[in-house]
Amino acid sequence: MPLSRLVTLIVGLILILGLSLWLVDSLSRLYWQLSYSPLLGNLLLFLLIVLIAGLIAAFVYYVLELRAGEKRSHRSRKLRPQIKVPEVKSEAASSTLQAVRQQVSQIQDEVTRQALLSKSREIEANLARGEIQVVVFGTGSAGKTSLVNAVMGRMVGKVSAPMGTTMVGETYCLRLKGLERKILITDTPGILEAGVAGTQREELARELATAADLLLFVVDNDLRRSEYEPLQALAGIGKRSVVVLNKTDLYTDEDKEAILARLRQRVRGFISTNDVVAIAANPQPVELEDGEIFQPEADILPLMRRMAAILRAEGEDLVADNILLQSMRLGEEARKLIDVQRRRQADKIVDRFQWIGAGVVSVTPLPVVDLLATAAVNAQMVVEIGRVYGCELNMERGRELALSLAKTIASLGIVKGALQLLSTALQLNVGTFIIGRAIQGVTAAYLTRIAGKSFIEYFRHDQDWGDGGMTEVVQRQFQLNRRDEFIKAFIQEAIARVVKPLTDKSEMEKKEIQESE
């Protein structure tokens, strides 16, 4: 217990005891004076007992409340959010980075793998340093560099220059009173610039903005659609943003308030009204009546106040949130790369097995083209596709899946549709003599392809066919694989792999018959 409270408690106890003694003495004298009336004496004695009990109860309540208050104070200090919350988020970011590294190790391309590992190390370094990243973003003519100059209090870049002056992101260090963390403020290239170089600079600016803890989106008038869309997109991924209306010295007070009102209306729903501020980072010189040129000072106080309030109140959470966001985005990037890699491997498996199936059917033609005839081939294909996606299936399970999908294809009428589609395409490319023997093999290859592509989607989504089930997936793959450009390429490959071997075999058989005659 603090010394001040202990002294207060002792003094209060002495006063209570003194008052109690004085009250007892006074009432005892009064009691003897009223001894002629027993009723009044007993009433006075009862009152004395009640008063003493009340004093004791008040004292006990005060002591208990004091102890309870100390417990609440201790508990509130223990659970203070600005200490615990970022710590939890930082731990989550570390766990996410560890999971990302495990994902990255599966990427086969060495250059891509090293690039992602470098990004993960950079995020980890930011987590260790704990610096606050403030990024200035907007068009090249909005006065971003002038804003940075004014904030830093010294010239850190060229101002009053045409669009495109800031070629790369330039970062400067800033200290804010009352904030332990170091602030890094980055001036990005302008967006919406013309040409290939302008597009490249905009991509860099967007990348820097995505990595920001706090984003300062600078405009010099009402938001255009081309500005609104990137601002909304950045706010949508969780970027804490402040809209800064610059060059207010060019407007009257009425016009400035009208523009501010429109800006707040446009960003309502994803940026707070308080986070739309007006400044004049580099006011234009003014000519006085005597001809002297007066240079007004920069008016950035509204921005500095708002930025300081945000960073002091939310700085810890902003850093932790952003690091967690960057970790998750890196994980998503790694997941997409792995998915592309797996798709490429699975597509090769499908390409291989579709022509294996075609060969099996071509050698032993059947009365009706049916995937059930190539069930063993398709079962092996399913097993190998599953292995690419980390799912170890035995042949029995592969056969079950292959037969189930073959029945679905047959029930949807895809076999008939494929026969008509491929027969027409083949007749346009080769003679009718060989069509009868080739059509079954080519159709089998085509149906195996649809089955394989459907199974890729099944394994990509963790062995789940989705809300529409197997039927919807198969129908979608049939539609994708019946487009003219694909059919043309497929038929050319089918001619080389199926029709030509059959033609060569037919010619050899004719020669053998002629020689035997």
C-alpha positions as a printed NumPy array, in Angstrom:
array([[   0.   ,    0.   ,    0.   ],
       [   1.34 ,    3.495,   -0.844],
       [   2.635,    5.572,    2.11 ],
       [   0.127,    8.387,    1.487],
       [  -2.809,    5.995,    1.768],
       [  -1.359,    4.41 ,    4.917],
       [  -1.02 ,    7.843,    6.597],
       [  -4.588,    8.724,    5.559],
       [  -5.839,    5.452,    7.037],
       [  -4.058,    6.001,   10.395],
       [  -5.249,    9.626,   10.688],
       [  -8.803,    8.549,    9.865],
       [  -8.69 ,    5.798,   12.48 ],
       [  -7.472,    8.243,   15.172],
       [ -10.232,   10.729,   14.285],
       [ -12.887,    8.021,   14.432],
       [ -11.661,    6.829,   17.837],
       [ -11.469,   10.406,   19.183],
       [ -14.963,   11.218,   17.968],
       [ -16.257,    7.956,   19.421],
       [ -14.747,    8.736,   22.875],
       [ -16.08 ,   12.284,   22.809],
       [ -19.515,   11.038,   21.774],
       [ -19.586,    8.367,   24.496],
       [ -18.547,   10.873,   27.186],
       [ -21.085,   13.487,   26.072],
       [ -23.943,   11.044,   25.817],
       [ -23.113,    9.391,   29.161],
       [ -23.398,   12.749,   30.906],
       [ -26.654,   13.412,   29.131],
       [ -27.851,    9.952,   30.153],
       [ -27.299,   10.652,   33.887],
       [ -29.113,   13.947,   33.541],
       [ -32.077,   12.085,   32.066],
       [ -32.003,    9.348,   34.691],
       [ -35.39 ,   10.514,   35.945],
       [ -36.842,    9.208,   32.638],
       [ -35.807,    5.585,   31.885],
       [ -37.466,    5.727,   28.403],
       [ -35.388,    8.705,   27.254],
       [ -32.248,    7.163,   28.749],
       [ -32.701,    3.871,   26.925],
       [ -33.447,    5.706,   23.658],
       [ -30.267,    7.724,   24.047],
       [ -28.278,    4.538,   24.754],
       [ -29.68 ,    2.896,   21.587],
       [ -28.73 ,    5.954,   19.535],
       [ -25.207,    5.79 ,   20.915],
       [ -24.845,    2.143,   19.906],
       [ -26.177,    2.848,   16.362],
       [ -23.735,    5.741,   15.846],
       [ -20.742,    3.72 ,   16.997],
       [ -21.784,    0.778,   14.774],
       [ -22.184,    3.166,   11.814],
       [ -18.694,    4.574,   12.33 ],
       [ -17.217,    1.081,   12.522],
       [ -19.131,   -0.024,    9.388],
       [ -17.978,    3.06 ,    7.475],
       [ -14.395,    2.378,    8.456],
       [ -14.584,   -1.301,    7.416],
       [ -16.217,   -0.343,    4.072],
       [ -13.467,    2.198,    3.402],
       [ -10.717,   -0.37 ,    4.065],
       [ -12.363,   -3.005,    1.866],
       [ -13.017,   -0.531,   -0.967],
       [  -9.419,    0.661,   -0.787],
       [  -8.127,   -2.885,   -1.228],
       [ -10.577,   -3.584,   -4.057],
       [  -9.489,   -0.387,   -5.805],
       [  -5.859,   -1.454,   -5.585],
       [  -6.73 ,   -4.823,   -7.139],
       [  -8.643,   -3.172,   -9.989],
       [  -5.775,   -0.773,  -10.598],
       [  -3.293,   -3.618,  -10.65 ],
       [  -5.499,   -5.629,  -13.009],
       [  -5.967,   -2.673,  -15.383],
       [  -2.221,   -2.114,  -15.53 ],
       [  -1.735,   -5.793,  -16.208],
       [  -4.265,   -5.821,  -19.058],
       [  -3.36 ,   -2.502,  -20.679],
       [  -4.039,   -3.096,  -24.418],
       [  -1.228,   -1.007,  -25.891],
       [   1.235,   -3.412,  -24.311],
       [  -0.421,   -6.79 ,  -24.8  ],
       [  -2.153,   -6.468,  -28.176],
       [   0.882,   -5.66 ,  -30.343],
       [   2.817,   -8.408,  -28.58 ],
       [   0.185,  -10.965,  -29.597],
       [   0.11 ,   -9.649,  -33.176],
       [   3.9  ,   -9.717,  -33.38 ],
       [   3.859,  -13.351,  -32.279],
       [   1.238,  -14.048,  -34.954],
       [   3.442,  -12.337,  -37.561],
       [   6.442,  -14.435,  -36.49 ],
       [   4.379,  -17.627,  -36.753],
       [   3.099,  -16.573,  -40.178],
       [   6.646,  -15.883,  -41.385],
       [   7.731,  -19.314,  -40.212],
       [   4.856,  -20.904,  -42.129],
       [   5.743,  -18.813,  -45.198],
       [   9.318,  -20.118,  -45.154],
       [   8.002,  -23.673,  -45.139],
       [   5.832,  -22.814,  -48.15 ],
       [   8.697,  -21.082,  -49.946],
       [  10.902,  -24.149,  -49.559],
       [   8.465,  -25.994,  -51.87 ],
       [   9.   ,  -23.503,  -54.732],
       [  11.221,  -25.06 ,  -57.368],
       [  12.329,  -21.895,  -59.153],
       [  15.526,  -20.795,  -57.396],
       [  15.241,  -17.09 ,  -58.28 ],
       [  11.643,  -16.854,  -57.078],
       [  12.403,  -18.801,  -53.918],
       [  15.314,  -16.531,  -52.988],
       [  13.249,  -13.397,  -53.728],
       [  10.49 ,  -14.513,  -51.345],
       [  13.002,  -15.488,  -48.675],
       [  14.537,  -12.017,  -49.   ],
       [  11.096,  -10.452,  -48.487],
       [  10.49 ,  -12.576,  -45.411],
       [  13.851,  -11.495,  -43.932],
       [  12.975,   -7.856,  -44.643],
       [   9.643,   -8.195,  -42.835],
       [  11.408,   -9.896,  -39.927],
       [  13.941,   -7.033,  -39.775],
       [  11.076,   -4.495,  -39.685],
       [   9.516,   -6.482,  -36.863],
       [  12.775,   -6.302,  -34.91 ],
       [  13.385,   -2.568,  -35.556],
       [   9.817,   -1.515,  -34.858],
       [   9.976,    1.653,  -36.959],
       [   6.785,    3.393,  -38.086],
       [   6.566,    3.633,  -41.871],
       [   4.695,    6.742,  -43.095],
       [   4.27 ,    6.843,  -46.877],
       [   3.252,    9.946,  -48.866],
       [   1.198,    8.877,  -51.888],
       [  -0.641,   10.685,  -54.697],
       [  -0.248,   12.293,  -58.12 ],
       [   3.021,   13.927,  -59.065],
       [   1.51 ,   17.407,  -59.113],
       [  -0.258,   17.26 ,  -55.722],
       [   2.784,   18.505,  -53.815],
       [   4.008,   15.352,  -52.09 ],
       [   7.654,   16.426,  -51.987],
       [   6.675,   19.881,  -50.717],
       [   4.74 ,   18.19 ,  -47.926],
       [   7.772,   16.09 ,  -46.95 ],
       [   9.959,   19.215,  -47.056],
       [   7.592,   21.05 ,  -44.734],
       [   7.298,   18.116,  -42.33 ],
       [  11.045,   17.641,  -42.131],
       [  11.644,   21.374,  -41.751],
       [  14.368,   21.34 ,  -44.363],
       [  14.73 ,   20.809,  -48.097],
       [  14.915,   17.116,  -48.894],
       [  13.932,   17.158,  -52.55 ],
       [  13.104,   19.389,  -55.48 ],
       [   9.819,   21.272,  -55.346],
       [   7.727,   23.172,  -57.893],
       [   8.878,   20.69 ,  -60.521],
       [   6.896,   18.926,  -63.25 ],
       [   5.37 ,   15.487,  -62.714],
       [   7.889,   12.692,  -62.462],
       [  10.604,   14.4  ,  -60.384],
       [  10.659,   11.716,  -57.686],
       [  11.966,    8.723,  -59.609],
       [  12.263,    6.306,  -56.688],
       [  10.964,    6.207,  -53.146],
       [  13.076,    8.452,  -50.889],
       [  12.93 ,    7.891,  -47.128],
       [  13.795,   10.274,  -44.276],
       [  13.899,    9.844,  -40.527],
       [  11.631,   11.863,  -38.247],
       [  11.292,   12.022,  -34.457],
       [   8.   ,   12.877,  -32.775],
       [   7.858,   14.081,  -29.186],
       [   6.139,   11.603,  -26.92 ],
       [   6.748,    8.658,  -29.275],
       [   9.618,    6.272,  -28.666],
       [   9.526,    4.684,  -32.097],
       [  11.464,    6.192,  -34.976],
       [   9.306,    7.482,  -37.85 ],
       [  10.403,    6.875,  -41.435],
       [   8.604,    9.109,  -43.944],
       [   8.803,    8.077,  -47.61 ],
       [   8.135,   10.288,  -50.627],
       [   6.883,    8.05 ,  -53.444],
       [   6.818,    8.579,  -57.219],
       [   3.604,   10.083,  -58.54 ],
       [   0.75 ,    8.006,  -59.865],
       [  -1.19 ,    8.526,  -63.123],
       [   1.888,    9.573,  -65.101],
       [   2.075,    8.931,  -68.849],
       [   4.305,    6.44 ,  -70.646],
       [   5.974,    3.162,  -69.746],
       [   8.305,    4.848,  -67.259],
       [   5.314,    6.478,  -65.559],
       [   3.577,    3.117,  -65.247],
       [   6.685,    1.569,  -63.708],
       [   6.994,    4.422,  -61.204],
       [   3.334,    4.013,  -60.273],
       [   3.862,    0.31 ,  -59.601],
       [   6.737,    1.221,  -57.277],
       [   4.574,    3.823,  -55.519],
       [   1.765,    1.314,  -54.987],
       [   4.23 ,   -1.24 ,  -53.629],
       [   5.595,    1.298,  -51.137],
       [   2.057,    2.343,  -50.161],
       [   1.102,   -1.266,  -49.526],
       [   4.001,   -1.58 ,  -47.06 ],
       [   3.042,    1.588,  -45.121],
       [   1.954,    1.678,  -41.486],
       [   0.308,    5.061,  -42.106],
       [  -0.579,    6.416,  -45.557],
       [  -0.782,   10.14 ,  -46.376],
       [  -2.82 ,   10.413,  -49.592],
       [  -2.162,   13.887,  -51.034],
       [  -4.58 ,   15.679,  -53.388],
       [  -4.82 ,   19.299,  -54.535],
       [  -8.542,   19.309,  -55.329],
       [ -11.555,   17.033,  -55.21 ],
       [ -10.869,   13.319,  -55.766],
       [ -10.892,   12.099,  -59.347],
       [ -12.009,    8.53 ,  -60.072],
       [  -8.421,    7.619,  -60.995],
       [  -7.374,    8.762,  -57.49 ],
       [ -10.397,    7.384,  -55.65 ],
       [  -9.89 ,    3.804,  -56.843],
       [  -6.311,    3.299,  -55.531],
       [  -7.22 ,    5.077,  -52.271],
       [ -10.219,    2.8  ,  -51.742],
       [  -8.168,   -0.275,  -52.66 ],
       [  -5.431,    0.585,  -50.157],
       [  -7.97 ,    1.325,  -47.416],
       [  -9.677,   -1.955,  -48.31 ],
       [  -6.583,   -4.026,  -47.448],
       [  -6.33 ,   -2.294,  -44.071],
       [  -4.074,    0.697,  -44.754],
       [  -4.615,    3.406,  -42.116],
       [  -5.005,    6.473,  -44.348],
       [  -5.172,   10.241,  -44.016],
       [  -6.405,   12.322,  -46.969],
       [  -4.399,   15.557,  -47.212],
       [  -5.81 ,   18.471,  -49.221],
       [  -2.724,   20.463,  -50.236],
       [  -2.301,   23.892,  -51.903],
       [  -5.159,   25.454,  -49.957],
       [  -3.469,   28.835,  -50.367],
       [  -4.798,   28.785,  -53.949],
       [  -8.425,   28.718,  -52.744],
       [ -10.681,   31.071,  -50.841],
       [ -11.862,   29.94 ,  -47.425],
       [ -15.297,   29.142,  -48.86 ],
       [ -13.845,   27.059,  -51.695],
       [ -11.516,   25.226,  -49.313],
       [ -14.387,   24.273,  -46.997],
       [ -16.483,   23.162,  -49.979],
       [ -13.679,   20.901,  -51.284],
       [ -13.103,   19.461,  -47.808],
       [ -16.813,   18.697,  -47.485],
       [ -16.824,   16.882,  -50.852],
       [ -13.707,   14.903,  -49.948],
       [ -15.206,   13.782,  -46.641],
       [ -18.384,   12.772,  -48.409],
       [ -16.542,   10.722,  -51.025],
       [ -14.412,    8.756,  -48.545],
       [ -17.198,    8.241,  -46.024],
       [ -17.354,    4.625,  -45.034],
       [ -13.658,    3.823,  -45.194],
       [ -11.888,    6.978,  -43.928],
       [ -12.923,    9.001,  -40.874],
       [ -13.991,   12.638,  -41.224],
       [ -11.185,   13.609,  -38.838],
       [  -8.684,   11.989,  -41.195],
       [  -9.334,   14.523,  -43.971],
       [  -7.177,   17.606,  -43.335],
       [  -6.188,   20.741,  -45.267],
       [  -2.668,   22.191,  -45.541],
       [  -0.516,   24.505,  -47.613],
       [   2.889,   22.808,  -47.758],
       [   4.525,   25.337,  -50.088],
       [   2.423,   28.532,  -50.284],
       [   2.847,   30.761,  -53.317],
       [   4.752,   34.065,  -52.822],
       [   2.577,   37.153,  -52.393],
       [   3.426,   40.585,  -53.792],
       [   2.705,   43.341,  -51.258],
       [   1.464,   46.86 ,  -52.066],
       [   4.986,   48.269,  -51.888],
       [   6.166,   45.719,  -54.459],
       [   7.974,   43.561,  -51.93 ],
       [   7.609,   39.794,  -52.317],
       [   6.394,   38.015,  -49.184],
       [   6.854,   34.266,  -48.771],
       [   4.238,   32.801,  -46.377],
       [   5.289,   29.98 ,  -44.094],
       [   4.052,   26.453,  -44.69 ],
       [   0.76 ,   25.671,  -42.968],
       [   0.951,   21.975,  -42.066],
       [  -0.143,   22.189,  -38.42 ],
       [  -3.493,   20.363,  -39.001],
       [  -1.636,   17.433,  -40.552],
       [   1.04 ,   17.334,  -37.845],
       [  -1.588,   17.364,  -35.092],
       [  -3.594,   14.594,  -36.707],
       [  -0.552,   12.484,  -37.512],
       [   0.777,   12.891,  -33.955],
       [  -2.603,   11.931,  -32.472],
       [  -2.825,    8.818,  -34.651],
       [   0.73 ,    7.662,  -34.029],
       [   0.581,    8.241,  -30.276],
       [  -2.755,    6.49 ,  -29.874],
       [  -2.399,    3.752,  -32.487],
       [   1.308,    3.573,  -33.345],
       [   1.946,    0.232,  -31.643],
       [  -1.098,   -1.393,  -33.218],
       [  -0.356,    0.104,  -36.652],
       [   3.115,   -1.424,  -36.704],
       [   1.901,   -4.805,  -35.456],
       [  -1.095,   -4.844,  -37.84 ],
       [   1.042,   -3.915,  -40.832],
       [   3.716,   -6.518,  -40.108],
       [   1.009,   -9.158,  -39.754],
       [  -0.6  ,   -7.953,  -43.001],
       [   2.721,   -8.069,  -44.882],
       [   3.382,  -11.559,  -43.544],
       [  -0.04 ,  -12.768,  -44.664],
       [   0.344,  -11.155,  -48.105],
       [   3.726,  -12.821,  -48.538],
       [   2.155,  -16.129,  -47.538],
       [  -0.598,  -15.603,  -50.102],
       [   1.991,  -14.784,  -52.778],
       [   3.885,  -17.974,  -51.95 ],
       [   0.645,  -19.964,  -52.022],
       [  -0.222,  -18.622,  -55.49 ],
       [   3.244,  -19.454,  -56.823],
       [   3.005,  -22.974,  -55.426],
       [  -0.461,  -23.313,  -56.963],
       [   0.89 ,  -22.267,  -60.383],
       [   3.77 ,  -24.718,  -59.976],
       [   1.401,  -27.538,  -59.048],
       [  -0.965,  -26.664,  -61.89 ],
       [   1.937,  -26.874,  -64.322],
       [   2.963,  -30.3  ,  -62.984],
       [  -0.636,  -31.56 ,  -62.928],
       [  -1.25 ,  -30.32 ,  -66.497],
       [   1.753,  -32.348,  -67.671],
       [   0.266,  -35.427,  -66.009],
       [  -3.073,  -34.834,  -67.745],
       [  -1.36 ,  -34.302,  -71.113],
       [   0.548,  -37.566,  -70.697],
       [  -2.416,  -39.678,  -69.645],
       [  -4.825,  -38.309,  -72.238],
       [  -2.61 ,  -39.669,  -75.016],
       [  -1.992,  -42.909,  -73.133],
       [  -5.771,  -43.359,  -72.981],
       [  -6.059,  -42.499,  -76.653],
       [  -3.486,  -45.148,  -77.506],
       [  -5.265,  -47.815,  -75.471],
       [  -8.626,  -47.146,  -77.157],
       [  -7.113,  -46.798,  -80.651],
       [  -5.391,  -50.161,  -80.474],
       [  -8.506,  -51.927,  -79.2  ],
       [ -11.506,  -50.015,  -80.636],
       [ -14.75 ,  -50.358,  -78.699],
       [ -18.323,  -50.132,  -79.979],
       [ -18.989,  -47.127,  -77.765],
       [ -16.52 ,  -44.537,  -76.493],
       [ -16.703,  -44.61 ,  -72.693],
       [ -14.323,  -43.506,  -69.974],
       [ -15.123,  -46.732,  -68.13 ],
       [ -12.895,  -48.463,  -70.673],
       [  -9.907,  -46.423,  -69.562],
       [ -10.726,  -46.554,  -65.851],
       [  -7.359,  -48.065,  -64.935],
       [  -5.499,  -45.352,  -66.862],
       [  -7.583,  -42.605,  -65.298],
       [  -7.2  ,  -44.111,  -61.838],
       [  -3.427,  -43.862,  -62.133],
       [  -3.81 ,  -40.278,  -63.379],
       [  -5.908,  -39.378,  -60.318],
       [  -3.311,  -40.886,  -57.976],
       [  -0.47 ,  -38.914,  -59.587],
       [  -2.428,  -35.621,  -59.589],
       [  -3.275,  -36.158,  -55.923],
       [   0.403,  -36.726,  -55.138],
       [   1.285,  -33.353,  -56.706],
       [  -1.136,  -31.706,  -54.265],
       [   0.164,  -33.625,  -51.265],
       [  -2.694,  -36.174,  -51.186],
       [  -1.535,  -39.788,  -51.107],
       [  -4.249,  -41.984,  -52.646],
       [  -4.141,  -45.724,  -53.271],
       [  -5.228,  -47.218,  -56.583],
       [  -8.555,  -48.371,  -55.163],
       [  -9.484,  -44.842,  -54.125],
       [  -8.221,  -43.511,  -57.456],
       [ -10.41 ,  -46.02 ,  -59.317],
       [ -13.471,  -44.998,  -57.264],
       [ -12.958,  -41.326,  -58.09 ],
       [ -12.305,  -42.048,  -61.776],
       [ -15.439,  -44.204,  -62.148],
       [ -17.571,  -41.643,  -60.29 ],
       [ -16.445,  -38.844,  -62.581],
       [ -16.833,  -41.038,  -65.712],
       [ -20.472,  -41.691,  -64.799],
       [ -21.036,  -37.963,  -64.295],
       [ -19.541,  -37.183,  -67.718],
       [ -21.755,  -39.805,  -69.353],
       [ -24.897,  -38.595,  -67.568],
       [ -24.318,  -35.019,  -68.752],
       [ -24.191,  -36.057,  -72.412],
       [ -20.614,  -34.859,  -72.751],
       [ -19.52 ,  -38.087,  -74.482],
       [ -22.014,  -37.518,  -77.3  ],
       [ -21.126,  -33.84 ,  -77.531],
       [ -17.425,  -34.622,  -77.678],
       [ -17.934,  -37.192,  -80.453],
       [ -19.837,  -34.717,  -82.616],
       [ -17.384,  -31.899,  -81.95 ],
       [ -14.256,  -33.937,  -82.693],
       [ -15.723,  -35.844,  -85.652],
       [ -16.481,  -32.584,  -87.427],
       [ -13.054,  -31.167,  -86.618],
       [ -11.234,  -34.315,  -87.785],
       [ -13.166,  -34.555,  -91.06 ],
       [ -11.973,  -31.077,  -91.931],
       [  -8.34 ,  -32.127,  -91.471],
       [  -7.982,  -35.766,  -92.583],
       [  -9.68 ,  -38.213,  -94.91 ],
       [ -12.802,  -40.126,  -93.975],
       [ -11.116,  -43.545,  -94.295],
       [  -9.124,  -43.157,  -91.126],
       [ -11.766,  -41.289,  -89.161],
       [ -13.605,  -44.381,  -87.998],
       [ -10.521,  -45.827,  -86.323],
       [  -9.158,  -42.532,  -84.951],
       [ -12.289,  -40.909,  -83.603],
       [ -12.569,  -43.179,  -80.576],
       [  -8.963,  -42.632,  -79.547],
       [  -9.127,  -38.859,  -79.993],
       [ -12.422,  -38.669,  -78.108],
       [ -11.008,  -40.788,  -75.284],
       [  -8.071,  -38.377,  -75.039],
       [ -10.448,  -35.422,  -74.955],
       [ -12.641,  -36.953,  -72.231],
       [  -9.582,  -37.931,  -70.198],
       [  -8.458,  -34.329,  -70.419],
       [ -11.79 ,  -33.051,  -69.078],
       [ -11.617,  -35.605,  -66.261],
       [  -8.035,  -34.639,  -65.406],
       [  -8.759,  -30.912,  -65.429],
       [ -11.76 ,  -31.536,  -63.172],
       [  -9.617,  -33.499,  -60.726],
       [  -7.069,  -30.664,  -60.646],
       [  -9.83 ,  -28.33 ,  -59.421],
       [ -10.899,  -30.971,  -56.891],
       [  -7.416,  -31.27 ,  -55.371],
       [  -6.724,  -27.518,  -55.597],
       [  -9.659,  -26.945,  -53.251],
       [  -8.558,  -29.534,  -50.674],
       [ -10.547,  -32.437,  -52.155],
       [ -13.769,  -30.459,  -52.327],
       [ -15.964,  -30.123,  -55.416],
       [ -17.48 ,  -26.864,  -54.172],
       [ -21.089,  -25.79 ,  -53.758],
       [ -22.093,  -26.944,  -57.253],
       [ -20.578,  -30.383,  -56.775],
       [ -18.827,  -32.547,  -59.346],
       [ -21.427,  -31.761,  -62.024],
       [ -20.698,  -28.018,  -62.07 ],
       [ -16.921,  -28.554,  -62.208],
       [ -17.19 ,  -31.01 ,  -65.118],
       [ -19.535,  -28.754,  -67.08 ],
       [ -17.223,  -25.777,  -66.603],
       [ -14.212,  -27.762,  -67.831],
       [ -16.159,  -28.973,  -70.875],
       [ -17.059,  -25.385,  -71.774],
       [ -13.441,  -24.245,  -71.343],
       [ -12.137,  -27.065,  -73.521],
       [ -14.552,  -26.66 ,  -76.418],
       [ -13.423,  -23.207,  -77.469],
       [ -12.309,  -22.916,  -81.113],
       [  -8.716,  -21.945,  -80.385],
       [  -8.238,  -24.945,  -78.088],
       [  -9.979,  -27.427,  -80.427],
       [  -7.735,  -26.354,  -83.336],
       [  -4.568,  -26.927,  -81.312],
       [  -5.916,  -30.178,  -79.84 ],
       [  -6.819,  -31.591,  -83.255],
       [  -3.364,  -30.804,  -84.652],
       [  -1.731,  -32.627,  -81.751],
       [  -4.229,  -35.488,  -82.055],
       [  -3.359,  -35.881,  -85.739],
       [   0.334,  -36.141,  -84.851],
       [  -0.157,  -38.516,  -81.904],
       [  -3.152,  -40.645,  -82.952],
       [  -4.161,  -40.241,  -86.591],
       [  -0.687,  -40.332,  -88.163],
       [   0.398,  -43.481,  -86.267],
       [  -2.848,  -45.158,  -87.336],
       [  -2.287,  -44.049,  -90.94 ],
       [   1.263,  -45.383,  -90.931],
       [   0.062,  -48.649,  -89.434],
       [  -2.701,  -48.941,  -92.034],
       [  -0.244,  -48.402,  -94.887],
       [   2.101,  -51.039,  -93.477],
       [  -0.765,  -53.504,  -93.259],
       [  -1.653,  -52.798,  -96.938],
       [   1.942,  -53.422,  -98.001],
       [   2.065,  -56.668,  -96.087],
       [  -1.167,  -57.817,  -97.757],
       [   0.114,  -56.859, -101.227],
       [   3.434,  -58.615, -100.641],
       [   1.691,  -61.74 ,  -99.439],
       [  -0.459,  -61.793, -102.586]])
